[in-house]
Amino acid sequence: MEEWTSPPVGSVKFNTDGTAGIGGILRDNSGKCLWIFSKSIGVANPTSAELLAIKEALTVFMSTGLVETFRLLVESDCSNAVSWLRYPFTPPIVFKELVYECLALSRELNWELLLVDREKNKRADTLAKAGIDDDIISGGENE
């Protein structure tokens, strides 16, 4: 079983996931939890949910004081979402607006989007499933 890997010094990492809820956890290189979110999105296509989770992670990160100090890594286990954000001319028309919203949010960020195995994304998956019932956005929490 693969475990979460820490980002390099000078970076923080947001793991994201989406189902009928979206979730994410932002951690520093020591593994300390800096922010979490868990929200309901109602009925959505799985890839839309993944894109919404990435969008929420970007929004949360931009609202923190970390933007000026740290490089952001975002990890998702959705190959379509990662591919479409890397190559925004490739998504089907139904996803383009959401892809462009994510890219507009990230325009000023020093960030990288990475595809990760589900095994490394378990905490974000748990938060996404919890978001079906409860909305949580919190900073400074420990796992």
KARAGI-V228428 format. One record per pair of residues at least 24 apart in sequence whose C-alpha atoms are under 10 Angstrom apart, sorted by the first residue. I is the first residue (numbers start at 1). J is the second residue. D is the distance in Angstrom with one decimal. If there is no record, write none. Layout:
# KARAGI-V228428
i=I j=J d=D
i=I j=J d=D
This chain:
# KARAGI-V228428
i=1 j=119 d=6.7
i=1 j=120 d=8.6
i=2 j=117 d=8.2
i=2 j=118 d=8.9
i=2 j=119 d=5.6
i=2 j=120 d=5.9
i=2 j=121 d=9.5
i=3 j=117 d=9.6
i=3 j=118 d=9.7
i=3 j=119 d=6.5
i=3 j=120 d=5.0
i=3 j=121 d=8.3
i=3 j=122 d=8.8
i=4 j=31 d=8.9
i=4 j=116 d=9.4
i=4 j=117 d=9.6
i=4 j=118 d=10.0
i=4 j=119 d=7.9
i=4 j=120 d=4.6
i=4 j=121 d=7.0
i=4 j=122 d=8.5
i=4 j=123 d=9.0
i=5 j=29 d=8.7
i=5 j=30 d=9.8
i=5 j=31 d=8.5
i=5 j=120 d=7.6
i=6 j=30 d=6.8
i=6 j=31 d=6.3
i=6 j=32 d=9.7
i=7 j=31 d=8.7
i=7 j=71 d=9.5
i=7 j=72 d=9.0
i=7 j=73 d=7.4
i=8 j=71 d=9.3
i=8 j=73 d=9.6
i=9 j=70 d=8.9
i=9 j=71 d=9.3
i=10 j=69 d=7.5
i=10 j=70 d=5.3
i=10 j=71 d=6.3
i=10 j=72 d=9.0
i=11 j=66 d=9.6
i=11 j=69 d=8.5
i=11 j=70 d=4.9
i=11 j=71 d=4.5
i=11 j=72 d=5.7
i=11 j=73 d=7.0
i=11 j=110 d=9.6
i=11 j=111 d=9.0
i=12 j=61 d=9.7
i=12 j=66 d=8.7
i=12 j=67 d=9.9
i=12 j=69 d=9.8
i=12 j=70 d=6.3
i=12 j=71 d=6.3
i=12 j=72 d=5.3
i=12 j=73 d=6.2
i=12 j=74 d=8.6
i=12 j=111 d=9.6
i=13 j=57 d=10.0
i=13 j=70 d=9.7
i=13 j=71 d=8.5
i=13 j=72 d=5.9
i=13 j=73 d=4.6
i=13 j=74 d=5.7
i=13 j=75 d=7.3
i=13 j=111 d=9.6
i=13 j=112 d=9.6
i=13 j=113 d=9.8
i=14 j=54 d=8.7
i=14 j=57 d=6.7
i=14 j=58 d=8.8
i=14 j=60 d=9.9
i=14 j=61 d=8.6
i=14 j=72 d=7.4
i=14 j=73 d=6.2
i=14 j=74 d=4.7
i=14 j=75 d=6.2
i=14 j=76 d=8.7
i=14 j=113 d=9.6
i=14 j=121 d=9.9
i=14 j=124 d=8.8
i=15 j=53 d=9.2
i=15 j=54 d=8.6
i=15 j=57 d=8.3
i=15 j=73 d=8.4
i=15 j=74 d=5.9
i=15 j=75 d=4.7
i=15 j=76 d=6.2
i=15 j=77 d=8.9
i=15 j=114 d=9.5
i=15 j=116 d=9.0
i=15 j=120 d=8.6
i=15 j=121 d=6.3
i=15 j=122 d=8.9
i=15 j=123 d=7.9
i=15 j=124 d=5.8
i=15 j=125 d=8.9
i=16 j=50 d=7.4
i=16 j=51 d=9.2
i=16 j=52 d=9.4
i=16 j=53 d=5.7
i=16 j=54 d=6.2
i=16 j=55 d=9.5
i=16 j=56 d=8.9
i=16 j=57 d=7.2
i=16 j=74 d=7.3
i=16 j=75 d=6.2
i=16 j=76 d=5.4
i=16 j=77 d=8.0
i=16 j=78 d=9.5
i=16 j=121 d=7.3
i=16 j=122 d=9.5
i=16 j=123 d=8.7
i=16 j=124 d=5.2
i=16 j=125 d=7.4
i=16 j=127 d=8.8
i=16 j=128 d=8.1
i=17 j=46 d=9.6
i=17 j=47 d=9.8
i=17 j=49 d=7.6
i=17 j=50 d=5.6
i=17 j=51 d=8.7
i=17 j=52 d=8.9
i=17 j=53 d=5.9
i=17 j=54 d=7.8
i=17 j=57 d=10.0
i=17 j=75 d=8.8
i=17 j=76 d=6.3
i=17 j=77 d=7.2
i=17 j=78 d=8.1
i=17 j=118 d=9.4
i=17 j=121 d=7.6
i=17 j=122 d=8.8
i=17 j=123 d=8.9
i=17 j=124 d=5.4
i=17 j=125 d=5.3
i=17 j=126 d=8.6
i=17 j=127 d=7.9
i=17 j=128 d=5.9
i=17 j=129 d=8.9
i=18 j=44 d=9.3
i=18 j=45 d=9.5
i=18 j=46 d=6.8
i=18 j=47 d=7.8
i=18 j=48 d=8.0
i=18 j=49 d=4.5
i=18 j=50 d=4.4
i=18 j=51 d=7.7
i=18 j=52 d=7.4
i=18 j=53 d=5.8
i=18 j=54 d=8.8
i=18 j=76 d=9.2
i=18 j=77 d=9.5
i=18 j=78 d=9.0
i=18 j=124 d=8.4
i=18 j=125 d=7.2
i=18 j=126 d=9.8
i=18 j=127 d=8.9
i=18 j=128 d=5.5
i=18 j=129 d=7.9
i=18 j=131 d=9.2
i=18 j=132 d=10.0
i=19 j=43 d=8.7
i=19 j=44 d=7.6
i=19 j=45 d=8.1
i=19 j=46 d=5.8
i=19 j=47 d=8.6
i=19 j=48 d=8.9
i=19 j=49 d=5.7
i=19 j=50 d=7.3
i=19 j=52 d=9.9
i=19 j=53 d=9.2
i=19 j=125 d=8.3
i=19 j=128 d=6.3
i=19 j=129 d=6.8
i=19 j=131 d=8.9
i=19 j=132 d=8.2
i=20 j=44 d=6.4
i=20 j=45 d=8.5
i=20 j=46 d=7.9
i=20 j=48 d=9.9
i=20 j=49 d=7.0
i=20 j=50 d=9.8
i=20 j=128 d=7.5
i=20 j=129 d=7.2
i=20 j=130 d=9.5
i=20 j=131 d=7.7
i=20 j=132 d=5.8
i=20 j=133 d=9.5
i=21 j=46 d=9.9
i=21 j=49 d=7.3
i=21 j=50 d=9.4
i=21 j=52 d=9.5
i=21 j=53 d=8.6
i=21 j=125 d=9.4
i=21 j=126 d=9.9
i=21 j=127 d=8.1
i=21 j=128 d=4.8
i=21 j=129 d=5.7
i=21 j=130 d=7.1
i=21 j=131 d=4.5
i=21 j=132 d=4.5
i=21 j=133 d=8.1
i=21 j=134 d=8.9
i=21 j=135 d=9.0
i=22 j=49 d=6.5
i=22 j=50 d=7.4
i=22 j=51 d=9.4
i=22 j=52 d=7.2
i=22 j=53 d=5.2
i=22 j=54 d=8.9
i=22 j=56 d=8.4
i=22 j=57 d=9.8
i=22 j=124 d=8.2
i=22 j=125 d=8.2
i=22 j=126 d=9.4
i=22 j=127 d=7.0
i=22 j=128 d=4.1
i=22 j=129 d=7.2
i=22 j=130 d=8.4
i=22 j=131 d=5.9
i=22 j=132 d=7.8
i=22 j=135 d=9.3
i=23 j=49 d=9.7
i=23 j=50 d=9.2
i=23 j=52 d=9.5
i=23 j=53 d=6.2
i=23 j=54 d=9.0
i=23 j=56 d=8.5
i=23 j=57 d=8.5
i=23 j=123 d=8.6
i=23 j=124 d=5.3
i=23 j=125 d=6.7
i=23 j=126 d=7.5
i=23 j=127 d=4.5
i=23 j=128 d=3.9
i=23 j=129 d=7.5
i=23 j=130 d=7.9
i=23 j=131 d=6.6
i=23 j=132 d=9.7
i=23 j=135 d=9.5
i=23 j=136 d=9.0
i=23 j=137 d=9.4
i=24 j=53 d=7.0
i=24 j=54 d=8.3
i=24 j=56 d=8.2
i=24 j=57 d=6.6
i=24 j=60 d=9.7
i=24 j=74 d=9.6
i=24 j=75 d=9.5
i=24 j=76 d=9.6
i=24 j=121 d=9.3
i=24 j=123 d=7.8
i=24 j=124 d=4.8
i=24 j=125 d=8.0
i=24 j=126 d=9.1
i=24 j=127 d=6.5
i=24 j=128 d=7.2
i=24 j=137 d=9.4
i=25 j=57 d=8.3
i=25 j=74 d=9.8
i=25 j=121 d=9.5
i=25 j=123 d=7.3
i=25 j=124 d=6.0
i=25 j=125 d=9.8
i=25 j=127 d=8.1
i=25 j=137 d=9.9
i=25 j=138 d=9.8
i=25 j=139 d=9.8
i=25 j=141 d=9.8
i=25 j=143 d=9.0
i=26 j=57 d=8.2
i=26 j=60 d=9.4
i=26 j=61 d=8.3
i=26 j=72 d=9.3
i=26 j=73 d=9.3
i=26 j=74 d=8.8
i=26 j=124 d=9.5
i=26 j=139 d=9.1
i=26 j=140 d=9.7
i=26 j=141 d=10.0
i=27 j=73 d=9.9
i=27 j=140 d=9.8
i=27 j=142 d=9.6
i=27 j=143 d=9.7
i=28 j=70 d=9.3
i=28 j=72 d=9.8
i=31 j=142 d=9.4
i=31 j=143 d=9.2
i=32 j=140 d=8.6
i=32 j=141 d=8.5
i=32 j=142 d=6.6
i=32 j=143 d=7.8
i=33 j=139 d=8.1
i=33 j=140 d=6.5
i=33 j=141 d=5.8
i=33 j=142 d=5.1
i=33 j=143 d=6.1
i=34 j=64 d=9.8
i=34 j=66 d=9.8
i=34 j=138 d=8.4
i=34 j=139 d=5.5
i=34 j=140 d=4.6
i=34 j=141 d=6.2
i=34 j=142 d=7.5
i=34 j=143 d=9.4
i=35 j=60 d=8.1
i=35 j=61 d=8.5
i=35 j=64 d=9.2
i=35 j=137 d=7.3
i=35 j=138 d=5.5
i=35 j=139 d=4.1
i=35 j=140 d=5.8
i=35 j=141 d=6.5
i=35 j=142 d=8.8
i=35 j=143 d=9.8
i=36 j=60 d=8.9
i=36 j=123 d=10.0
i=36 j=124 d=8.8
i=36 j=127 d=8.1
i=36 j=136 d=7.4
i=36 j=137 d=5.7
i=36 j=138 d=5.4
i=36 j=139 d=6.5
i=36 j=140 d=8.5
i=36 j=141 d=7.5
i=36 j=142 d=9.4
i=36 j=143 d=9.2
i=37 j=124 d=8.9
i=37 j=127 d=7.1
i=37 j=128 d=8.3
i=37 j=130 d=9.8
i=37 j=131 d=8.1
i=37 j=134 d=10.0
i=37 j=135 d=7.4
i=37 j=136 d=5.2
i=37 j=137 d=4.3
i=37 j=138 d=6.5
i=37 j=139 d=8.9
i=38 j=124 d=8.7
i=38 j=125 d=9.8
i=38 j=126 d=9.0
i=38 j=127 d=5.2
i=38 j=128 d=5.7
i=38 j=129 d=8.0
i=38 j=130 d=6.4
i=38 j=131 d=4.4
i=38 j=132 d=8.1
i=38 j=133 d=9.1
i=38 j=134 d=7.0
i=38 j=135 d=5.3
i=38 j=136 d=4.9
i=38 j=137 d=6.5
i=38 j=138 d=9.2
i=39 j=127 d=8.3
i=39 j=128 d=7.0
i=39 j=129 d=8.8
i=39 j=130 d=7.7
i=39 j=131 d=4.1
i=39 j=132 d=6.6
i=39 j=133 d=7.9
i=39 j=134 d=6.3
i=39 j=135 d=4.3
i=39 j=136 d=6.3
i=39 j=137 d=8.1
i=40 j=128 d=8.0
i=40 j=129 d=8.7
i=40 j=130 d=8.4
i=40 j=131 d=4.8
i=40 j=132 d=4.6
i=40 j=133 d=6.6
i=40 j=134 d=6.8
i=40 j=135 d=6.4
i=40 j=136 d=9.5
i=41 j=128 d=9.7
i=41 j=131 d=8.1
i=41 j=132 d=7.4
i=41 j=135 d=9.7
i=42 j=131 d=9.8
i=42 j=132 d=7.5
i=43 j=132 d=9.9
i=46 j=78 d=8.9
i=46 j=81 d=9.9
i=47 j=78 d=7.1
i=47 j=79 d=9.1
i=47 j=80 d=7.0
i=47 j=81 d=6.4
i=47 j=95 d=8.5
i=48 j=80 d=9.9
i=48 j=81 d=8.2
i=48 j=94 d=9.3
i=48 j=95 d=7.1
i=48 j=98 d=7.8
i=48 j=99 d=9.3
i=49 j=78 d=9.9
i=49 j=81 d=9.5
i=49 j=128 d=9.4
i=50 j=76 d=7.5
i=50 j=77 d=8.5
i=50 j=78 d=6.7
i=50 j=79 d=9.8
i=50 j=80 d=9.1
i=50 j=81 d=6.6
i=50 j=82 d=9.3
i=50 j=128 d=9.7
i=51 j=76 d=9.2
i=51 j=78 d=8.8
i=51 j=80 d=9.2
i=51 j=81 d=5.9
i=51 j=82 d=8.6
i=51 j=84 d=9.5
i=51 j=85 d=8.9
i=51 j=95 d=8.7
i=51 j=98 d=6.9
i=51 j=99 d=7.1
i=51 j=101 d=9.6
i=51 j=102 d=7.8
i=52 j=81 d=9.7
i=52 j=98 d=7.5
i=52 j=99 d=9.2
i=52 j=101 d=9.6
i=52 j=102 d=8.4
i=53 j=102 d=10.0
i=53 j=124 d=9.5
i=53 j=128 d=8.5
i=54 j=81 d=8.7
i=54 j=82 d=9.5
i=54 j=85 d=9.9
i=54 j=99 d=9.7
i=54 j=102 d=7.3
i=54 j=113 d=9.2
i=55 j=98 d=8.2
i=55 j=99 d=8.7
i=55 j=101 d=7.5
i=55 j=102 d=5.2
i=55 j=103 d=8.7
i=55 j=104 d=9.9
i=55 j=105 d=7.7
i=55 j=106 d=8.9
i=56 j=102 d=8.8
i=56 j=105 d=9.9
i=57 j=102 d=9.7
i=58 j=102 d=7.5
i=58 j=103 d=9.5
i=58 j=105 d=6.7
i=58 j=106 d=6.7
i=58 j=109 d=8.9
i=58 j=111 d=9.5
i=59 j=102 d=9.0
i=59 j=105 d=7.1
i=59 j=106 d=8.7
i=60 j=137 d=8.5
i=60 j=138 d=9.7
i=60 j=139 d=9.6
i=61 j=106 d=9.9
i=61 j=109 d=9.6
i=62 j=105 d=8.4
i=62 j=106 d=8.7
i=62 j=108 d=9.6
i=62 j=109 d=8.3
i=64 j=139 d=8.9
i=67 j=108 d=9.5
i=67 j=109 d=7.3
i=67 j=110 d=8.3
i=67 j=111 d=9.9
i=68 j=109 d=8.9
i=68 j=110 d=9.2
i=69 j=110 d=10.0
i=70 j=109 d=9.6
i=70 j=110 d=8.0
i=70 j=111 d=9.1
i=71 j=109 d=7.8
i=71 j=110 d=5.3
i=71 j=111 d=5.7
i=71 j=112 d=8.2
i=72 j=109 d=7.7
i=72 j=110 d=6.3
i=72 j=111 d=4.5
i=72 j=112 d=6.5
i=72 j=113 d=8.6
i=73 j=110 d=8.8
i=73 j=111 d=5.6
i=73 j=112 d=5.0
i=73 j=113 d=6.0
i=73 j=114 d=7.2
i=74 j=111 d=7.5
i=74 j=112 d=6.3
i=74 j=113 d=4.8
i=74 j=114 d=6.1
i=74 j=115 d=8.6
i=74 j=116 d=9.6
i=75 j=112 d=8.6
i=75 j=113 d=6.0
i=75 j=114 d=4.8
i=75 j=115 d=5.8
i=75 j=116 d=6.0
i=75 j=117 d=9.2
i=75 j=120 d=9.0
i=75 j=121 d=7.8
i=75 j=124 d=9.7
i=76 j=113 d=7.7
i=76 j=114 d=6.4
i=76 j=115 d=5.3
i=76 j=116 d=5.8
i=76 j=117 d=8.2
i=76 j=118 d=8.3
i=76 j=120 d=9.4
i=76 j=121 d=7.4
i=76 j=124 d=9.0
i=77 j=114 d=8.4
i=77 j=115 d=5.5
i=77 j=116 d=4.9
i=77 j=117 d=5.7
i=77 j=118 d=5.6
i=77 j=119 d=9.0
i=77 j=120 d=8.6
i=77 j=121 d=7.0
i=77 j=122 d=9.9
i=77 j=124 d=10.0
i=77 j=125 d=9.6
i=78 j=114 d=9.7
i=78 j=115 d=6.9
i=78 j=116 d=8.1
i=78 j=117 d=8.9
i=78 j=118 d=8.8
i=79 j=114 d=9.3
i=79 j=115 d=6.4
i=79 j=116 d=8.7
i=79 j=117 d=9.8
i=80 j=115 d=9.5
i=81 j=113 d=9.7
i=81 j=115 d=9.0
i=82 j=113 d=6.7
i=82 j=114 d=6.8
i=82 j=115 d=6.3
i=82 j=116 d=9.7
i=83 j=113 d=9.4
i=83 j=114 d=9.5
i=83 j=115 d=8.7
i=85 j=113 d=8.1
i=86 j=112 d=9.5
i=86 j=113 d=7.9
i=86 j=114 d=9.7
